[in-house]
Amino acid sequence: MTALSVLKSKEVSPMKRRRIPEEVGIFAVLVVVLAVLSLLSPNFRTFDNFSVLLVNGTVIAFLALGQTFVLLTGGIDLSTGANVAMTGVLAALVMRAGAPWPVAAVIAVAAGIALGVINGLLVHYVRIPAFIATFSTQGVALAIPLIITGASSIPVLQSGFSWVGQGKIAGIPIPVLLLVVAAVVAALFLRLTKSGVHIYALGGNKAAARLAGVNIPATTVLVYAVSGFCAGMGGLIATSRLMVGFPATGTGNELFYSIAAAVVGGISLFGGVGTVLGAMIGAVLIATVSNGMNVLNVQSYWQSLVIGLIILVGVSFDTFRRLRAQRPAAPRSRRPPVSPISGTTQQETASV
């Protein structure tokens, strides 16, 4: 076989390397955690507990979904937990005023979106860092339901509202169905629309995105509005499950867990990297760890320790990945081209 035929065969049939999705790693961790907890506790692997795990994790997953949009642009939203409390109490108050529960739900979610829009306006136009802006609005959103209700809970008397957090369709809980629909729409939006591309571009390099024609103000406001919408949905689900508008709902570990879910799921804190699928797997992982430790009767403060370590590992891996991606690639040694006639290299021909 001549050198020319060898070269042609190599060009025609190159070895193609398949790229492994980044979500495979976190999914493998989830499978291992599920297996370990199932071995440690027979109660964990029951269908009833698995259903409780999914429903309990929907609020965290909704917050993680909204956090994903913000983190992809390099920002952060600390007001999501307070937004859950504000929207839940608002929905209860509107229903107590006599409005039907669907109307109250729409008003509450609209309030959540409004808080997100305010966050986006503060971050872009007032130039307040996202951490400070959303930390400030968190305090405002926490105070509003306390002031309105006098720090007391508002019972929900419209039984139909319980369908949002307690209903089922074909045996599947409504909160899980709402989350799946929202996650699918969000994933398609980021993958197939121009605005989705702009979100990744803004997080990857803001200066380059501006030069490429990305509408920075609209994109910034959009991601915080999406985060506000997701927090509003979380507030509706939490209030519907309790059938009480409680001012402290969502002010526990929800914010902490939602950020952990997004980061562990591969969403970069530096922006521009990550997928909705990864964030949702991360949310299931966090919910699984929390549920498993409850089943095992582990004290709550140990749960915070474990989730904190998970965040630390996730951020460390993200930082390592980012630094590795910035390293210049080592130059590859290239063999001199082979002459198709003689089968020798050009250097060898010249020496002869």
Secondary structure as UniProt FT lines:
FT   HELIX           3..12
FT   HELIX           23..40
FT   TURN            42..45
FT   HELIX           47..72
FT   TURN            73..74
FT   HELIX           80..96
FT   TURN            97..98
FT   HELIX           101..124
FT   HELIX           130..149
FT   TURN            150..151
FT   STRAND          154..155
FT   HELIX           159..161
FT   HELIX           162..166
FT   STRAND          168..169
FT   TURN            170..171
FT   STRAND          172..173
FT   HELIX           174..192
FT   HELIX           194..204
FT   HELIX           206..211
FT   TURN            212..213
FT   HELIX           216..242
FT   STRAND          244..245
FT   TURN            247..250
FT   HELIX           254..264
FT   TURN            265..266
FT   TURN            269..270
FT   HELIX           276..295
FT   TURN            296..297
FT   HELIX           300..326
FT   TURN            340..342
FT   HELIX           346..351
//
